[in-house]
Amino acid sequence: MVQVVLPNDANPLGFILGGTVMHLIDIAGAIACHRHTRTLLVTAAVDDLQFLHSIKVGDLIILKARVTCAFTTSLEVQVDVFSEETLTGRRQMTSTAFLTFVAIDRAGEKVRVPPLLLEDDEDRRRCEEAHRRRELRLQKKHLRKSEV
Ligand SMILES: CC(C)(COP(=O)(O)OP(=O)(O)OC[C@H]1O[C@@H](n2cnc3c(N)ncnc32)[C@H](O)[C@@H]1OP(=O)(O)O)[C@@H](O)C(=O)NCCC(=O)NCCS
């Protein structure tokens, strides 16, 4: 997904708002997951997010989303965010986010997601790492739930 950063998206310093980047990450991640599952989806989790560089008005924001692993009713997607200066083409990675989406039907019931075809060692490595992140995420969720 590519978008130009407009003044409406920016803080008084002329940099894109963190919330706008988060919104775009959610959208890019959801699109990749929709194209894999062809179901309705809800966002279940967004792993901790860092903004390594600011993106200024007039720059392009580029989001690359890739489904890393499909579980049973949920799947993980990685979204890498880049800035690109329009006049020089200089590109910097500004964030990497991992999101989990859960597939649901119109009644809100969870549905199975199709398996992800892992074509090479790199795909298999990504999926193994996603399994490890999933374990940590679910542990965190249970901890949170036990606190409330
Ligand atoms: C996300 C949601 C569907 C999970 O429902 P639940 O009844 O707790 O789900 P379950 O424990 O049965 O888990 C269902 C799947 O979601 C995964 N999941 C649930 N919570 C998760 C979390 N916090 N992080 C990662 N995965 C999660 C489970 O691992 C499971 O995946 P699997 O079937 O692939 O193994 C439910 O909490 C919900 O609807 N939340 C609100 C979603 C929303 O409104 N999002 C918009 C932004 S607020």
The ligand as a Gaussian input file, in Angstrom:
#p B3LYP/6-31G(d) Opt

LIG

0 1
 C      -10.352000     -11.939000      19.044000
 C      -11.544000     -12.747000      19.528000
 C      -12.386000     -13.193000      18.333000
 C      -11.000000     -13.976000      20.249000
 O      -12.112000     -14.635000      20.787000
 P      -11.937000     -15.776000      21.915000
 O      -13.257000     -16.377000      22.165000
 O      -11.132000     -15.249000      23.042000
 O      -11.090000     -16.754000      21.077000
 P      -10.413000     -18.120000      21.358000
 O       -9.704000     -18.161000      22.664000
 O      -11.385000     -19.221000      21.038000
 O       -9.313000     -18.044000      20.194000
 C       -9.674000     -18.014000      18.838000
 C       -8.421000     -17.848000      18.047000
 O       -7.912000     -16.544000      18.234000
 C       -6.604000     -16.587000      18.746000
 N       -6.502000     -15.493000      19.693000
 C       -7.414000     -15.095000      20.591000
 N       -6.960000     -14.040000      21.272000
 C       -5.725000     -13.785000      20.798000
 C       -4.742000     -12.808000      21.111000
 N       -4.934000     -11.888000      22.038000
 N       -3.599000     -12.838000      20.420000
 C       -3.389000     -13.760000      19.458000
 N       -4.280000     -14.711000      19.117000
 C       -5.422000     -14.707000      19.785000
 C       -6.485000     -17.938000      19.424000
 O       -5.143000     -18.353000      19.488000
 C       -7.303000     -18.782000      18.491000
 O       -6.556000     -19.047000      17.341000
 P       -6.538000     -20.505000      16.624000
 O       -7.976000     -20.925000      16.430000
 O       -5.865000     -20.238000      15.325000
 O       -5.788000     -21.418000      17.536000
 C      -12.427000     -11.943000      20.528000
 O      -11.687000     -11.687000      21.697000
 C      -12.901000     -10.640000      19.937000
 O      -13.867000     -10.607000      19.194000
 N      -12.214000      -9.533000      20.281000
 C      -12.556000      -8.233000      19.753000
 C      -12.004000      -8.070000      18.363000
 C      -12.197000      -6.671000      17.835000
 O      -13.242000      -6.067000      18.017000
 N      -11.201000      -6.172000      17.160000
 C      -11.250000      -4.851000      16.578000
 C      -10.332000      -3.926000      17.254000
 S      -10.766000      -3.662000      18.960000

